[in-house]
Amino acid sequence: MKYLLLLFLISISPTSVFCQVDKDLALPVNWELGYNSDPKTESLNWIPAIVPGAIQLDIAKAEHYGLWYYAENWKNYLWMEDQHFTYRASFKKPELKSNEHFFFISKGIDYDFEILLNGERLFQQEGMFTSVKLDLTDKLMTHNEINIVINPIPKSKSFPADRGQANHSVKPAVSYGWDWHPRLVPSGIWDETGLFVEPENAIDDFRLDYCLNDSLNASSLLLSANGRNLSGCTFIWKLTDHEGKNVLVEKGNFEGDNLIRTAELDQPKLWWPHDQGDPYLYTSRIQLFDKKGKFVQAKESSVGFRRVRLVTNAGCTDPAGYPKSRILPPIQMEINGRRIFCKGTNWVNPEVFPGIITASRYEELIDRAIEANLNIFRIWGGGIINKDSFYSLCDKKGVLVWQEFPLACNKYPDDPHYLQILEQESASIITRLKKHASLVLWCGGNELFNGWSGMDDQSIALRLLNSQCLKFDPTTPFIPTSPIEGVGHGNYVFRLEKTGEEVFEIMNHAHFTAYTEFGMPSPASVDVLRSIIPENELWPPKPGTSWESHHAYNAWGKNTWLMQDMIEDYFGKSNSLEELVIHGQLIQGEGYKYIYEEARRQKPYCSMALNWCYNEPWPTAANNSLLSYPNITKPGFYQVKNACRPVLASATITKFKWKSGELFKTQVWMLSDKPEDVKAGKLKASIVSGNNIYSMGTWNFHTIESNKNLSGPEFTLILPDLQPGTFKLVLEVDGFPELNSEYTLLVGS
Amino acid sequence: MKYLLLLFLISISPTSVFCQVDKDLALPVNWELGYNSDPKTESLNWIPAIVPGAIQLDIAKAEHYGLWYYAENWKNYLWMEDQHFTYRASFKKPELKSNEHFFFISKGIDYDFEILLNGERLFQQEGMFTSVKLDLTDKLMTHNEINIVINPIPKSKSFPADRGQANHSVKPAVSYGWDWHPRLVPSGIWDETGLFVEPENAIDDFRLDYCLNDSLNASSLLLSANGRNLSGCTFIWKLTDHEGKNVLVEKGNFEGDNLIRTAELDQPKLWWPHDQGDPYLYTSRIQLFDKKGKFVQAKESSVGFRRVRLVTNAGCTDPAGYPKSRILPPIQMEINGRRIFCKGTNWVNPEVFPGIITASRYEELIDRAIEANLNIFRIWGGGIINKDSFYSLCDKKGVLVWQEFPLACNKYPDDPHYLQILEQESASIITRLKKHASLVLWCGGNELFNGWSGMDDQSIALRLLNSQCLKFDPTTPFIPTSPIEGVGHGNYVFRLEKTGEEVFEIMNHAHFTAYTEFGMPSPASVDVLRSIIPENELWPPKPGTSWESHHAYNAWGKNTWLMQDMIEDYFGKSNSLEELVIHGQLIQGEGYKYIYEEARRQKPYCSMALNWCYNEPWPTAANNSLLSYPNITKPGFYQVKNACRPVLASATITKFKWKSGELFKTQVWMLSDKPEDVKAGKLKASIVSGNNIYSMGTWNFHTIESNKNLSGPEFTLILPDLQPGTFKLVLEVDGFPELNSEYTLLVGS
């Protein structure tokens, strides 16, 4: 028995409905939203509703509210939190053939809702991540009205208007207010939804599970399907490679409503993240034919063959001496037997209102990450579980996904009601996403084992999530939270206010198995600032204005995220908004670059570097993100891109500000995450001030083995008379300018 | 809804058979064992078998083997590992009334076996912790023979004859050989087993689950029962207090074979460990009456109401600075809202052959632990899950139980067959033990997150055990292994061979949340040594003799556990066995005393101190245990007893050997784990050498708050001319001699 794990997979049956929605087949209906901003009257205004979307956006449109992200308009939306809203759609009974069924299907309704048909309450659900499929066939009249009643957003009592209100629900905490997200809590139908006629014979669920053998050169396949009235129907199943060639074909009959077939695939092409190989996908397609042999239906999904493990980091051994504790928990990603250095970023909701996220929004953001040489997204637990298109795009483009459950910075209770919803929602989430090749890590949520959350290893919610992941997706690793022991979060500034320590010093002394959050704030670019801050508030920035609403002040600390005082302490008083922005963005880029490169130098003990954060849900005035909303690069983005090149020259730095005559020291490195060897070469280090170039030395480095770094010599230089402003440390690799690096440093007075 | 957790309990249904066996009702049969030590012949010898017992003991008796624990007799037993054995019993078909059933019931058969009736194979099982209940009614003939075929013990291939052979089975690893356990692997029927007629109407399973409210002054009760032909039967259920008074009575009818009733109990008396209060037990008893009102059956169990939590240790806060990792995992035991310092010990199998363990063997060992002021047993994962009587006695006597699953020091694989057996066995173990008030902690196994095991947080076996515990016993904490982060195991010697550091220095610098294993070896007493080592080998001790078989040499290191060289380095060459034993046992006692007291001083950051180990499965020549087999105290036992008194005077020590004229420093403490305040008093410290007493100082200490320590002054003394041999540091508490302490120290030359 070579592939015993297959038996283990068989023993595990998903319980939740997995819905595939083909928009083109939906019955065309007009959705309307009923609401009343005046709680005294009982009559509802009916306005057009966009589905999927958000009640807030429909109302804003109908009532001509200003854009939620301009100035302080978000405050006008607050009243909507505590109201009941009703969606309605009218439709005529469609003509149904015998055994055809009529369904209401929704992939997501946010958050606590009821569904009524012609006034009859058919369904109730708490939870936005569990899809709904209601058979309406027997309830249909000639003229019908379907209603979806959305209850007020959940709020834990005795909490102020902050994330604490989210601590008893499986609703993303971020929208209750975060240091880079306004208090704007979405509500309503947020994912694909419609009314559908389904054929007489129909496959509901169709899955292909697999298990690679130890040598990764063969895979056992487990095809399973189930549906309605399938007995006597026939099927053709094909596994097709990327070029459209059939590599496996199975035909047969359904004997009941369930089908299970096994097959063997020899020499599968493996799926890799984009920087390690080809994200190779096969297509698994089943065609269903009725008893008369007539084609009824086809379902397909992509399959990427890969084996993922989380393994103990190199150098993590038993502590020395006695009493002796344990080895640190594993956080080294291994894909297809290869240890991968994860260069990634923390993904947050790309929109305040997830209902309006489209596949193309996802795609432009994923493409940008690949451009920046990143290979993993941590889907942070404060936000939503993304729509299907996100994971399909990550599969296709070869970006790894670390997926958290929607728990963040709260103490989620050992409370039966909460646990029951969490059990339901987690089952839905896991069974929906587990088929994706990109999905390589489940995580309970964000910073739950820290004091500001107050959960621990005994928290039932996290034991439940571990158990659910094991039950539904046993071959994907699970961690209870980030950080775990050995892993670090933070810091989020270029220079500590209290001690004056800079990011260089801190990173040079840090020794972690993974850096899974680290931030470096900067102001947004001037164009972005002009688009959100009224002209009269724009200069100089002040607390209590739109600047503060957009997180420039009192976000994390008093001066975050603008940090004008620190910027001006380095560069002197800014004479204009433009000057402040340029200096702040320079600091962000140099800081981020240093952290990524130093984390890479600490490989293999260190296995990950993920900055906080990648994107943002609305335009902030200042933030740690690399992109401004919706997808505007900051200069720091390009520094991250440089630091994350598969191969580059790199140098250590001890501080930011230097004076002429000081002794400047740096150790040079060649960093490589490439799966192939890199040729020997010659590195030259210089200090460049204005037009003057001062050589520090050269290093003839030997061949760099695949996926290894080379540490080079330490160079020293008594700094010459530097021109005022900034100077650079420049590394050049003879004949390979794409490997060159440079570091901008400040000339002190 | 005050007691919502009850709903959670309802949602969880145990799947395994829980067997209660009343020996008095068993059909009397004679069991025989068939075996053949010569594999060439196929005929079996039949000898009398004792059930429960072990095949090894039956054969040893029939073939007049020497006692397994004398000299090197164990070697004669080795051949039995790889044979098939058959138990048989003949019986006449009993007269059965209509609807009466005839069962074979066994609470434990070790390890892989088949059951045949009259030559027909009825059942097969791998796993010694899952009980068997077979309905034989329809298969009975006039004359019957039942056979139980025991397969050879499981051995993982490609391992030498050591614990590694146990790494694919749920069989305790210890019997494959350990540093204090011979290679003797038991096999056969090891727990209560017999043939039973069961009445027409019968309750199989009867449980009382409960959930205390937050204030611990009321409890929701959930009574559940199920069985056969119960429809129309009536029941009376009574909850009776310790004095026999009924506190709750419920009567009613069975409507089917399942019964679920809820009730509320006001002001339940809480169950406490013996040193914190009264281990108060109620009796829950159900009486069953048939349709005619005739009494049929009664079942009862004890119930202790207590709430257990594992909470974060005091002083475990977020690490300072950034990057920031997590808070250490909780290991502080909280019972009924009170944080308890766990003074305990590691329990190992009290017999090489668990089949011969009786309730009275358990009781004498439990009583001894209470005598030593210990309040918790860690049932170490290398050994068996104990028989029911053990846990019932712990309930009754108020000793906490930390129960491990049978995984120890091996890499148990992500292998479907192993995982399937583990799932079965863990379900049986959890559902059998969860009802016990004493059972306060589940643990995956021993030292699994250390290099010599090689498992980690991603190991499926441990994720499965976490999941199983959550499913079947959600209100009891679970830890994956010991040590976890912050917890220490070891050391196991008085003085490190390499560095010369003594236990005093090591403990004074240690800073752990719990010390869950620490050892201190000593030779056994002379009488014990004489009972296992032939006279001609007795003196001087030598490797390669019975001394080595009994772990005096090459057990953990070359010189363990006798450590004669170290003993003689302190005390000079021993002139006799008696002298060596006295010196070795003195060191053990002083070492253990110091560790327990120093761990207590580190309270509340430190929450546990458990020595390695309490007892032993056979008489060792030298070992870390406090007791020699079967229940013989070593002098160290009494030092542990002293160190674990609820309240005592205590002092710090920096080293063992002192010279006249040296500056002796000690800090004095009053240690208290008492739930009540302790009166103010006066402590006097003196150095006593021969008949001379040198006062070091006195300390008037104030009232000691409940469950808190008081740290006192540091006293110093230039040591006077000490008489050769040993001297003592003596602490006396005015008027309370029971709080006095003394420490024996060595006079150096």
HADDOCK unambig.tbl for C-alpha pairs under 7 A between the chains (distance, minus, plus):
assign (segid A and resid 4 and name CA) (segid B and resid 416 and name CA) 6.18 0.50 0.50
assign (segid A and resid 5 and name CA) (segid B and resid 415 and name CA) 6.87 0.50 0.50
assign (segid A and resid 5 and name CA) (segid B and resid 416 and name CA) 5.96 0.50 0.50
assign (segid A and resid 7 and name CA) (segid B and resid 416 and name CA) 6.89 0.50 0.50
assign (segid A and resid 8 and name CA) (segid B and resid 416 and name CA) 5.69 0.50 0.50
assign (segid A and resid 317 and name CA) (segid B and resid 451 and name CA) 6.69 0.50 0.50
assign (segid A and resid 318 and name CA) (segid B and resid 450 and name CA) 6.00 0.50 0.50
assign (segid A and resid 318 and name CA) (segid B and resid 451 and name CA) 5.98 0.50 0.50
assign (segid A and resid 322 and name CA) (segid B and resid 489 and name CA) 6.92 0.50 0.50
assign (segid A and resid 322 and name CA) (segid B and resid 490 and name CA) 5.45 0.50 0.50
assign (segid A and resid 322 and name CA) (segid B and resid 491 and name CA) 5.15 0.50 0.50
assign (segid A and resid 323 and name CA) (segid B and resid 488 and name CA) 4.59 0.50 0.50
assign (segid A and resid 323 and name CA) (segid B and resid 489 and name CA) 4.94 0.50 0.50
assign (segid A and resid 323 and name CA) (segid B and resid 490 and name CA) 4.64 0.50 0.50
assign (segid A and resid 323 and name CA) (segid B and resid 491 and name CA) 5.57 0.50 0.50
assign (segid A and resid 324 and name CA) (segid B and resid 488 and name CA) 4.76 0.50 0.50
assign (segid A and resid 324 and name CA) (segid B and resid 489 and name CA) 5.08 0.50 0.50
assign (segid A and resid 324 and name CA) (segid B and resid 490 and name CA) 6.34 0.50 0.50
assign (segid A and resid 325 and name CA) (segid B and resid 483 and name CA) 5.49 0.50 0.50
assign (segid A and resid 325 and name CA) (segid B and resid 484 and name CA) 6.37 0.50 0.50
assign (segid A and resid 325 and name CA) (segid B and resid 485 and name CA) 5.81 0.50 0.50
assign (segid A and resid 325 and name CA) (segid B and resid 486 and name CA) 6.36 0.50 0.50
assign (segid A and resid 325 and name CA) (segid B and resid 487 and name CA) 5.60 0.50 0.50
assign (segid A and resid 325 and name CA) (segid B and resid 488 and name CA) 4.82 0.50 0.50
assign (segid A and resid 325 and name CA) (segid B and resid 489 and name CA) 6.52 0.50 0.50
assign (segid A and resid 326 and name CA) (segid B and resid 449 and name CA) 5.45 0.50 0.50
assign (segid A and resid 326 and name CA) (segid B and resid 450 and name CA) 5.44 0.50 0.50
assign (segid A and resid 326 and name CA) (segid B and resid 483 and name CA) 5.88 0.50 0.50
assign (segid A and resid 326 and name CA) (segid B and resid 484 and name CA) 5.74 0.50 0.50
assign (segid A and resid 326 and name CA) (segid B and resid 485 and name CA) 5.80 0.50 0.50
assign (segid A and resid 327 and name CA) (segid B and resid 449 and name CA) 5.97 0.50 0.50
assign (segid A and resid 327 and name CA) (segid B and resid 450 and name CA) 5.74 0.50 0.50
assign (segid A and resid 329 and name CA) (segid B and resid 456 and name CA) 6.50 0.50 0.50
assign (segid A and resid 329 and name CA) (segid B and resid 457 and name CA) 6.15 0.50 0.50
assign (segid A and resid 415 and name CA) (segid B and resid 5 and name CA) 6.89 0.50 0.50
assign (segid A and resid 416 and name CA) (segid B and resid 4 and name CA) 6.13 0.50 0.50
assign (segid A and resid 416 and name CA) (segid B and resid 5 and name CA) 5.89 0.50 0.50
assign (segid A and resid 416 and name CA) (segid B and resid 7 and name CA) 6.96 0.50 0.50
assign (segid A and resid 416 and name CA) (segid B and resid 8 and name CA) 5.77 0.50 0.50
assign (segid A and resid 449 and name CA) (segid B and resid 326 and name CA) 5.44 0.50 0.50
assign (segid A and resid 449 and name CA) (segid B and resid 327 and name CA) 5.96 0.50 0.50
assign (segid A and resid 450 and name CA) (segid B and resid 318 and name CA) 6.00 0.50 0.50
assign (segid A and resid 450 and name CA) (segid B and resid 326 and name CA) 5.42 0.50 0.50
assign (segid A and resid 450 and name CA) (segid B and resid 327 and name CA) 5.72 0.50 0.50
assign (segid A and resid 451 and name CA) (segid B and resid 317 and name CA) 6.68 0.50 0.50
assign (segid A and resid 451 and name CA) (segid B and resid 318 and name CA) 5.99 0.50 0.50
assign (segid A and resid 456 and name CA) (segid B and resid 329 and name CA) 6.50 0.50 0.50
assign (segid A and resid 457 and name CA) (segid B and resid 329 and name CA) 6.15 0.50 0.50
assign (segid A and resid 458 and name CA) (segid B and resid 310 and name CA) 6.99 0.50 0.50
assign (segid A and resid 458 and name CA) (segid B and resid 477 and name CA) 6.22 0.50 0.50
assign (segid A and resid 458 and name CA) (segid B and resid 478 and name CA) 6.99 0.50 0.50
assign (segid A and resid 467 and name CA) (segid B and resid 467 and name CA) 4.81 0.50 0.50
assign (segid A and resid 477 and name CA) (segid B and resid 458 and name CA) 6.23 0.50 0.50
assign (segid A and resid 478 and name CA) (segid B and resid 458 and name CA) 6.99 0.50 0.50
assign (segid A and resid 483 and name CA) (segid B and resid 325 and name CA) 5.48 0.50 0.50
assign (segid A and resid 483 and name CA) (segid B and resid 326 and name CA) 5.87 0.50 0.50
assign (segid A and resid 484 and name CA) (segid B and resid 325 and name CA) 6.35 0.50 0.50
assign (segid A and resid 484 and name CA) (segid B and resid 326 and name CA) 5.74 0.50 0.50
assign (segid A and resid 485 and name CA) (segid B and resid 325 and name CA) 5.80 0.50 0.50
assign (segid A and resid 485 and name CA) (segid B and resid 326 and name CA) 5.80 0.50 0.50
assign (segid A and resid 486 and name CA) (segid B and resid 325 and name CA) 6.35 0.50 0.50
assign (segid A and resid 487 and name CA) (segid B and resid 325 and name CA) 5.60 0.50 0.50
assign (segid A and resid 488 and name CA) (segid B and resid 323 and name CA) 4.58 0.50 0.50
assign (segid A and resid 488 and name CA) (segid B and resid 324 and name CA) 4.75 0.50 0.50
assign (segid A and resid 488 and name CA) (segid B and resid 325 and name CA) 4.82 0.50 0.50
assign (segid A and resid 489 and name CA) (segid B and resid 322 and name CA) 6.92 0.50 0.50
assign (segid A and resid 489 and name CA) (segid B and resid 323 and name CA) 4.94 0.50 0.50
assign (segid A and resid 489 and name CA) (segid B and resid 324 and name CA) 5.08 0.50 0.50
assign (segid A and resid 489 and name CA) (segid B and resid 325 and name CA) 6.52 0.50 0.50
assign (segid A and resid 490 and name CA) (segid B and resid 322 and name CA) 5.45 0.50 0.50
assign (segid A and resid 490 and name CA) (segid B and resid 323 and name CA) 4.63 0.50 0.50
assign (segid A and resid 490 and name CA) (segid B and resid 324 and name CA) 6.34 0.50 0.50
assign (segid A and resid 491 and name CA) (segid B and resid 322 and name CA) 5.14 0.50 0.50
assign (segid A and resid 491 and name CA) (segid B and resid 323 and name CA) 5.56 0.50 0.50
